Amino acid sequence: MEQLIDPYPPDELSARHYTAWQLIKSYWQSQFRFPAYLFFGIVVIMTVSLVGLEVALNYWYNYFYNALQEYDKHGVIRLLVVFFGIATIYIIIGVYRFYISQLFSLRWRKWLTECFVSKWLKNHSYYLIEQFDQQTDNPDQRIQEDIGALVNSSLDLSLGLITAITTFLAFIYILWQLSGDMTISLGALGTWHLHGYLVWVGICYALIGTIITIKLGRPLIPLNFEQQRREASFRFAAVDLRTHAEHVALYKAERSEQGVLSRLFGRVLDNWYLIILRQKLLLWFTLGYNQASVLLPLLVVLPQYFDKVFLLGGLVQSLKAFTSVQDSLSFLVNSYTRIAEWKAVTNRLTTFVNHMEDATSLAKKENRLMITPSNESSILINRVSVYTPQKVCLLENINESFHQGERYLLEGASGIGKSTLIRTIAGIWPYANGEIVMPKQLKMMYLPQRPYMPIGSLLEAVYFPNEQLIMSDSAIVAILRDCRLEKLTDRLHEVAAWSAQLSPGEQQRITLARILLEKPDWIFLDESTSQLDIENEDYFYRLLQERLPQLSFISVGHRPSLKQYHNHIVDMKKYVPAQETSLYY
């Protein structure tokens, strides 16, 4: 099968706010719309064919029971052979309709997932959502679970609606013909001859049931939305516990974590109980409605049978036709719970995609920083001010020049904004103004305090983020030995969650290996040696200077030992505003 996730497929989710309908129809307007219409058209034809076979079976019941009533043995045998033929065709079409519809849903989910992942990754939306948006919870769950639920529910409900409409149109004529006339006495006003009375009884009954179902089931939509949110929060807490298992064990914080999980699961159960109560109320009605719909056609058809308007076969055919029409008209009644779940899923996905758009739009609006590419090799910071999301100034009017070949250490108290300045230079912090001149032809690397270890082989973790870099295993082994990671050299192709397998110090030494592989011109070290002891930190910096003598780096750290590896010290305290300000320049 072709690769599921293309890092940058055509961006079909445009920069706008989506409704549920716009989100669904985006696939039908994409570059894959022609195969989509073909697949869906085939499924619709099969669905109509199945309804046609139901009509044939409806007539078969008439002939079969009439043959039974007349004790026509040969006729019964012939009709049984006909039944097996119809049933065989029905089974074949039913199986292939399922297969093609599932194949279609697979393609639809693939496309929509690619679009969501692409939009999530582009323009740092994943970072902006995580850092600055308080409304979007668990985007991973929305992509992994909600998209699949949206596609499957949309397809199932659409086919169910098409089946209901086709069934109604196919059986309404049969039921109309079988109904005959009903004479209703109006006393002094005479009599009223109602033709096709079975049709009118079914329509009125279904209309009343639909209205009551909507009224009873409406609260299920917000309840299902809230349930998905609470389930996702509980699942995230469990994953977070697994991720930080060592920390919890060292703190002996099992009771505390149990309290957190119990509280979150309690919220899941509370909302779930509300859903159960509402579904119970809805079930009281729907079960009663469906049971009454079994007796209702019998009550209205029996007078015609006893008046000998038709034989036993006509009675059975009338009951089957009435049931088919009734079921088609009761589509909303029987599907309302599924519709409520579908609506909750679409709400979660539309709010997610719209919040991504809001986050990127807000970042563009708030960001008044100009990053200017230059043919020079120096980094120039001109009148740059950095703010918090609440627009409180962290660093004010920064003017610094960082020259190629030099090494700089940013000093200052914890929390004044040194790391935020690095994020600003990297172009991912949107709350800043001023100008930064960056050398466009030089390679940059930004190394946070906690390195990212992608799930995969150790080799992939070392190559990250440059997957196109190809070297022999022996060359990688030599670099790992240079970084004092000898014990990992025989695990290059082992697949694991390396963030859990490696110690923080080993992870920081993996970043050293990445630097030696990439050979950048500039690196930004945001406390990137904080998990190393003094000896390994000294080895880290000296190895960089030995292997990459032209490398320039800007470090953030608090250890006094760092000063010896830098020939320029920048005291960031001088850029802290005298008093807090919330105004942009």
Phi, psi and omega in degrees: 000146180295157182303134185287315186247112172269124185306324181221073176287171176305130185281095182274341178271097187287172182280085179198171175272136186253141164265172179300318181294318180295323179294319181290314185285350178301326178292325183281356175246006184276184179289349179258019185293325182293313173299326180297313179296324179295310181299312184294322178299318179297318180295320179296316178300317178296321179297314178297322179297321178296321177295320177300320177293326175297320177297317178299319178295326179298316176292325179300319179301320179299309182295319185294311183288330173295320177296320177297316182297328181267004179056039180271092186296313181294322178296321178297317181296315179300318181292328176294320176297317177300318180301314181298324177295313179297316181297321179297313178298319180300315181296315181299312180295320180298317180295314183286333173295319176299314183297312183291322179294322178290323176296320177296316179295327177297316180293320180295315179295320178303311182296313184293322177296317178300318180294317180294316179297318179298313180293325179294323184273332183285150177056026178058030181301319180301321180288316182294319178297316184290322187272324193237353182253123182263000186259338185262110179258143171048063178298331178298319179292324179295321180287315187285317189257313188292325179295316177298318179295321179298312183296310183296316181293319180298317181292315181297315181293322179296313179294324177297319178293317178298318177299317181297314181296315181296318179298316179300312182294326183285322187264346183295324180292317179300314182294323179296318181291323183281338187293318186070202181253144172245128180262120181247123180282129179251020178070234182294340182277355179101213180235156180239121179265111182257110180273142181067040188296331178298322179297314183291324176298314180297318181295314181296318181296316180292323180296315178297317180296322180294315181298315180294320180298316179299318181294318181285326188266350184306318181297346181293334183295303178294329179294319177293322176300312181294325179297317178297321179295317181288322176299317180295321179294319178296316179296320179297319179297322178293319177294321179297322176297316179297321180295323183250036183302319182295318180297316180296319180295317181294323178281351186053048188258028182300319181295321179296315179294324177296323177296319179296311180296320179296320180295314181293321179290328175299321177293325175298313182293322179301312180289324178299320179296322176297321176296317179300316180298317181290319178293327176298315179297317179293324181292324175307314183286312186295320178294317176297320179298314182290323178292319178296327180290344174283318182281327185303309181297327179296319181295324184272344181265328184305321178304320179294323181291315181290336174278003177061033175291324176215166181275189181301320179298320177296323177298310180297318179296320178296316179298315180296317180294318179298317179298319180295315178296318180298316179298319181294320179287340182263018182305313182294321180299313185280342184250006190296321178299317179294322178295321179297318177295319178299317180296320178297319179296315180296325178296319180294320181287320179292320177295324179296308182294326179288324177292326174299317179295319179297318182296316180290323178294318179295320179298318178295322181291317184282333186280111176249022179271133177255119176257113187254121176287147184219154175277352178283169182260358183263157173255123182243129178247115186241114174051047181268132173237140184241136185234163170276168175301336177275008176068028172269129185287126175267307181230137190235130171055056180281131175227106182217152175236126178244118189257146180301135179093350181259164182231129189237141175241124177269119181249158177154163181297152179297132176095000182278345176122018181295311179295325179294326176296320177298317178297324179294316178298323180288346177087015181252352178262114189277351186259079182201162171218171184111203182221138173235123178263121184242138176291118188282341184260005180254146183273133181247146171225136179243122186242106179286171181297320180253104183296153177268129179244102180293149176288126183160203178283161177298325179300317178294325178294324179288319180291333186309135003263008185267086182288341181280347180288124182237123176223161178289154178300325180295324178292320178295318178300319179297319179294319179298321177295320177298331181267012178062043177239042185301325185289351179262357189293336179265012182239022186303321186257013177280133179263127182199169171274091191291338176295334177266333183281325186259147176288161178304322179293321177294323178295322178290330176286333172298322178295327175297319177298322178297321179296316180295329177286314186284326183053059181286169176270326179230139171229148178242115187254103180265087184054042186283356176239016186294338181264005178260149173287171185301320182295314181290328175296317178299318179296320180304305184290321182291326177294321176299315181292329181283314185278328183233073186296336180269003183290134173253142177214152177240120185249148170241128180187171183240349182288134176299333183294342183290334186301326185292343182264002183232142178258005174219132177247125179250112179276108184285351181298331182291345180261000176286126182298148180300323174219151183298141177226147180244021182251138172282150177284000000 
